[in-house]
């Protein structure tokens, strides 16, 4: 009898401990998308990092009488947001580089001059973010403008899209670039009227200069990644698809994973330009969908960007009739790199911005599909920015995912018409057209090209306006998303795009308790105000990893 009492008491204690571990968060406006609809709820129970269930507080309160209760104080709760296309190392390195985004030319030059004053002799002055499209005349800058600053440092400044760079004469000399230097295939060296390098290098030509810049160490990369972790968690991102990393960055991630130092989910894409690319593929995927680090995809860039006229077009640029942009690989090599990935069961994620690049990528993916169904790989076209109208249905036929960045449309709206003319805009930034044919959109930002804040992306997706409210009626609003569609693109469909929809993407029972709390209900306010919403808390696997300072 005494033994039976002890066993009963032990069982009661164990049950009590299990019940006490349950957390019940309530008093919020909750939203999540499912395969069928948008669900609203005001309470959620979770335990050991996993969701038990969501629903009305009246029901969950009775079901979990001993749970620890957290009062969300009327805030808005969403599943953790996912950025399906960002660059974590680039974001983390912004802390040490000169940020020139959205600045007029005069301010850019003044900032360069000021930064040089704090550098050690011989140190490179590195920066990011200039954009000639917002300057008077919209002309590319020149090395002469940098040389006139009389800065005794090599200068290298990446354009906002990352597909062009601007150097001074000292940097060009150190890299051995002169009038006799030939641009590599898929790249261009802009030249002045006398045939000398102007200082601007496009796409693959940037590598000629970047090889002269001292490489970052593994330790430096780990620190930059940790900086980026802190930044994105504060913005409500609980998962990021890192769009193109090399071997060293992958090693940095793996060391951080071993140290349990990755506080969110990272889905990196191995760049086809990485050292030992074939060997990494042969070694197979890294991690599982449940892991903080999960790699089973590659990244290939088919062309450049629209702003630097590197995007590969079927017809010439409207504002430069003799140019059609650049393919960064010969078509046959591109196909071979993709085939190698699929042979090792890797998903392929291909950057394609221009309509010619998209057409060629679709041809290659169709070739692969004819050999063997590619449906299970869930291949993606990154950006899918300008698509020929006749090519759009091929996304559905080939079961592709369109990985798109809503803020690109609101940033490009004043430039895209100049580059393409009105006719080719019909297939550009065509979110609603793709969604209506059943093509999933995995939404992202392409940070640090654009700000990493996903609320900016939700706003742009719904309004097709910039954060200043322009244009007042929206830009080509027939392609705007509903807020439900946009939320799904930043959650469930982004999770699907990384083969993780069974563990993240919404707050269904059994999935990780990754969620955020906002200071306002984005489904109830003026859509133009969505971008102003503030993330107050970020939770990953039931643990608070960020709280906005009071």
N, C-alpha and C positions, 0 to 999 in steps of 0.2 A: 504494500500500500504506500509506504513511504517513498519507494522508488518511483511509483506511478505519479505521485505528487510532484516529485522533483522533475520528472520528464515533462509533466504538464506545465510546471512553472517555467522550465527552460523554453518550451515551445511558445508560451505566452510572451516571454521576454523577447524571443527572436522575432515574433510577429510584431510586437510593439516597436522594436528597433527598425524593422523594415517600413512600418507605417510612418514612423517619425521622420524617416529619410525623405519622404515625399514632400515636395514643395508645391504649394498651390498659389499661383499668382492670379490676381483678380482685380476688378475695378479698372478695366481698360476697354477701349474699342479695338477689337482684333480683326485682322483681315488676312486671309490666305487663299491662294488659288489651288484648285484641284484639277483633275482631268476634265471635270464637267462644268465647274462653276466657281464663283467667288463665295467663300464662306465667311460669315461673321461670327464672332464669339467674344465672350467677356471674361473667360477664366481658362486656365490651363494648368494641368497637373503634370509634373515631371519628376523623375527619379533616376539617380545614377547617370545623369547626362542625357537621358532619353525621355521623349514625350510619352506620357501615359494616355492622355486624351485632352481634347479641348471641348468647350461647350458652354452652356449657361452656368453661372455661378450657383444658382439654386440647386442644380443637380450635382455638381462636383463638390459642393459644400457638404452635402449629405454623404456622398460616396467616400470622401476622404476626411472624416471628422478629426483625425489626429495629425493632419498634415500641417507643416509650417506654412503660415499664410504671409504672402507679400502683397501689400496694397500698392497697386500701380498708380493710384491717385488720378485716375481719369485720363491717363495718357493713351497714346495709340501704339498698339503692338503689331509688328509685322515679322514674318520669318526673316532670318538674317539675309541680307542682300548679297548677291553674287555679281562680281564683275567678270564677265566672260572674256575680256581682252584688255589686259593692262600690262605694265612693265615694271615689276617690283624693284629691280636694281636701279633702273633709271629714276624712279620715284625717290628711292632712298638716297641716291647720290645728289639729288637736287639741293640737299642741305649744304653740300660743299661746292656746288657749281653756281654760276651766275644765272639767275632766272630772269629771262628777258621777255616773257610772254606779255602780249597786249600792250607793249610799250612803243611809242613813236620813235623814229630813228634818232632824233636828238637825245632822247632819254637813254636809248640803248648805248650810244657812244659815250655819254656822260657816265653811265654805270660801269662801262668797261674801264674808263680812265680811273674811276674811283677804286675799283677792285684791284687794279694793278699796283696801287700804292701799298697794299698789304701783302704782296707776294714776295717770296724769297727770290734772290737772283737766279735766273735760269728757269724758274718754275713756269709751267704752262698755265695760261689763263683760259679756263674752260667755261663754256656757257651753253645755254639752251633756250630756245623759244622765240627767236626773232621771226618776224613774218612780214615780208615785203608787201604783201597784199594790203596791209592797213596803212602803208606809208604813201605819201603823195607820189604819184607817178607809177607806183606799184612795181618798180624796177628792182632787180636783184642788187644787193650791195656789192661793193668791190673792196679789194685789199687796200686800195689807195685811201679809202675812208678810215681804215684801221691804222695804216701807216702814219696818217696825219696826226694821230693821237700821240706819236712819239713815245710809245710804250715799248720798253726793252724786254719784251717777253713774247714767246710764240703764242699766238691767239688762235683758238679753234672754237667756233660757235655753231652748234647744231640748229638747224631750222626747227620750227615748232612741230613739224610732222616727222622729224628724224630722218628725212630722205634727202637732205641737202646740208652742206656745211659751208661756213664762211671763215677764211683764214687770212692772216696778214702775211706779208712777204717773209718774215722770219720763219714762220711755221712752214711755209712752202719750201724754203731753202733747206730746213732741217729734214723735210720729207723727200728732198731731191726732185721736186716737181718744178719743171720749167717749160719753156716753149716747145721742147722736143719730147716731152712726156706724152705718151699715148694713153688715152682713157681705156680702161678694161671694158670688155663686153658687158653691157648692162649698166654702164656709167657714162658720165659726161663731165669734161673739164670745160667750164665756160671760159671764153677767151675775149680779150679786148680787140680793138681794131688792128693792132699790130701782131696779133697771134700769141700774145703773152697770157698766161693764166690770170683770169680776172680776180681770183680769190674764192670763187664759189665752185664747189664740187658736188655733183649730183649722184645719188645712189651708189653704185659699186665703185665709183671713183673716190668716194670718201675713204675707202680702205687704204688708198695710196698715202693719205696723210695720217690716218689714225694709227698706222703701224709705227709711226715715229713718237707717239705719245707713250710715256712710261705706263706699263700695265698695272692695274690694281692687284693687290694681293688677295689671297683667300680670306685672310682676316678682315681686310677692308670691306670685302664684299659681304661677309657675314654681318658686319656692323651696319652696312647700308640696308641690307634686307631687314634687319631688326628695326631700323628707323622707319622703313616702309610699313612693317607690321603695325607699329603704333599709330601711324598716320591713317591707315585704312580702317582699323578697328574703331577709331574715333569718328569715322564717317559712316559707320553702320555696315561695313562689309565684313562678312564672316567667311567668305571664300573668294579666291582670286584665281583666274586662269592666267598664268604668266606666259605671255605670248612671244616665246622665242628666247631660249636661254642657251648659253654655251656650256662646255664641259666644266669649267671652273665654277660657274654659278650653280650648276647641278651638284657639284661637290660641296659647295657652301650650304645648300639646302639639306643635303644628306647629313652633314655634320650637325646642323641645327636640329634636325629631326632626332638624331641620336641623343642629343642633349636635352630633348623635350623642350626645345626653345622655339617652337612654331606655335603661336597661340590661335591660329585660324587654319582654314583648309587651303592648301596650295595645289593647283593642278598645272604644273609647268609643261610647256611644249618644247621639246628638244629641237634646237635649230639644225637644219640640214648642213649648215656651215661649221658645225662643231667638229673639233678634233675627234677622231675615232667614232664618227657618226655610225658607221656600220657595226662596230663592236658594241656600242651602246644598244643598238636595236637587237643584236643577237643575244644580248644579256637578258632581254625581256623587260616587261613593265616593272616599275618600282612602286611598292606599296599596294594598297587595296582601296576600294571606294571609301572605306571607313577611316582610313589613315589621314593624318594631317598633311602628309606629303604623298601624292598619288600621281605618277607619271606613266601615261600610256599613249602619248600623242607626239607628233612632230610638227614643226612650223617651217613652211617654205614661203618666201615672198616672190610672187610672180612678177610684180611690177613695182613702180614707185608710187608717188602721191600726186594728187591733182594740183595742189598748191605750187609745187615745184615743177610741174609739167612732166613728171616722170611716170604718171599713170599711163598705161599703154591703151591707146584708143584705136578703134577701127578706122575712123576718119580723122583728119588733122584737127588740132586744137582750133577752136573758133577764134581765139585771140593770137594765134601763132600758126598760120596756115601751112607752114612747111614742117611742122613737128607733129609726131604722133606718140611721143613718149617712149618708154624703155621697157623691154623685157629683161629681167635680171638673170635669166638662165635661157640657154637655147631650149627649144621646145622638147627635143629628144632627151636632154639631160634632166629637165624638169620631170618628165614622165618616169625616167629611170629612178630618180630619187623617191618619187611617190610609190612606185612599185616595190622598192626595197622596204619601205615602211610597212606596207600592207602585207608583204610576205612574212613579216615578223609580228603580225597582228596589232600594229599600231594604227591609231586614228591619224588621218592627215588633216591638217588645218592650214589652208592656203590663203595667204594675203593676195587679194585681187581687187583692185580699185577701178581701173579703166574697163570699158566694155570689151576691148580686145583681150585683156588679161582674163576677165571672167569667162569669155567664150573659149579660150584655150584651156583654162582650168576645167571647165565643164566637159570639154572634149576628152581630156585626160581621165577624168573621173568616170566618164562613160566607157572609155576603153577598158579601165580596170573592172568596171561592173560587168562588161560582156564576158570577161574571163571567168569571173566568179562574183556572185552577189556581194556588194559592199554594204548592204543595209546594216549589218551588225556593227560595223565600224563607226557609224554615225559621223561620216566625214563632214567637214565644215569649210565654208568659204568665209574667210575673215574679211570684214568690211563689206564685200558684195555691194560696192558703192554705186557704180554706174553699170547697169546691165542692159544689154539690148532687149527690147520688148519680147522678141521671139525666143530669147534664152531664158526668160523668167520661168516658164513652165517646166524647164528641165530640172530646176531645183526640186520640184515635187516628184518628178518621175524617177530621179536618182536618190530620193530619200535624204537629201542634204539638209544641213542646218545652216542658216544664214546668221553669222556672228557679226552683229552690227552695233554701231555706237551712235545713239540718238543725238548727242551733242555735236557730232560731226556735221549734221545737217544745219543746225542753227549757227555753227561757226562758219560753215562754207556757203551759206545762202547768198552772200553778196559776191562770192568768187566763182561759184559753180556755173552760173549763167555765162560769165565771161569766158570760162574755159571751154564750155560745151556748146553754148548756144541753147535756145529754148527747146529745140526738138529733142535733143538727147536727154533733157531733164525728165522726160516721161518715165524712163527706166531707172532714174537715180533716186537713192534714198527711199526706195519703194516698199516701205514697211507693210502697209496695209494690203498691198497687192500680194506680197509674199504670204502674209498670214491668211488671207482669204483662200488661197489655194492649198493651205494645209502645211506650209513650210514653217517649222519652228524658228523663232528668232531668239538667239542667246544674246542678251544685251550687255554692253560694257561701255567703257569710256575711252580706251586707248591711252590711259594716263601714262606718263605725264604730258602727253600731247594735249590732252584736255584735262580739266580738273578731275580728281578721283571721286568727287562727291556723287554718289549714285542718285541723290535727290535731284541733282541737276539733270541727270539722264531721264528720270521719270518725268520731270517737267517738260523737257524738250520733246520727248516722245509723244506727249499728250497735246501740247500747245503748238508745236513747230514754231515757237518764238524764242528769241534769246531772253536772257534774264532782265534785260531792260524793257521787254515787252514788244520788241520789233520783229517782224512787221506786225502791226496791231491786229490784222486779220489772220496772221499766221502765214507761213511759207508753204505753199503746195499742201494745204491741209487735208486734201483727199487721201494722203498717205499717213496721216496721223494715227496713232494708236488710241484705243480707249485706255483709261487708267488700269482697268483690270488686265488688259493685254500687256501693258507696260510692266505691271507688277509681276506678271507671270514670266515675262522675258528676263527680268532681273532675279527671278527665284527658280521656279520649277523647271522652266525650259533651259535656263542656264545650267541647272543641275543635270538635266538630261544630256546636255551637250558635253558633259564630262563623265558620263556613265555613273552618275551619283544620285539619280533621282529617287532611289530606294532608301537613301539615308539622309538626304538634305533636300531643300527646295520648297518644302512647306512644313507644317507642324502636325502631320498625321501621326497617329500612335505608332511608336517604335522608332521614329526618326530622331535624330539628334535635336536636343533643345537649343537650337541656334536661333536667337531672336533679338530684336531691337525694340526700344521704346522711343517714340517721338513725342515732341512737345505739342503737336497738333494733329488733327485728323485730316489726312490728305484727301480722303474721299468726300469730305464735307466742305472744304474750302474752295475758293476761286482757284482753278487750275494754275493760273499765273503765279499763285503764291506758293506752289508746291516746293519750289527750290529753296524757299526760306525756312522750311522745316528743319529743326535741329535734333540731332541724335542725342538723347539724354543718357541712354545706357545701351551697351552691347553685351550679349551673353553668348558664349560658345559652350556647348555641351553642359548646359545648366550652370555654368560658372560665369559670374560677371567679370568681363575682361576690360571694360571701359565704363567710366561714369563721368559725365560732363562736370567739370569743376563748378562749384557754386559761385 
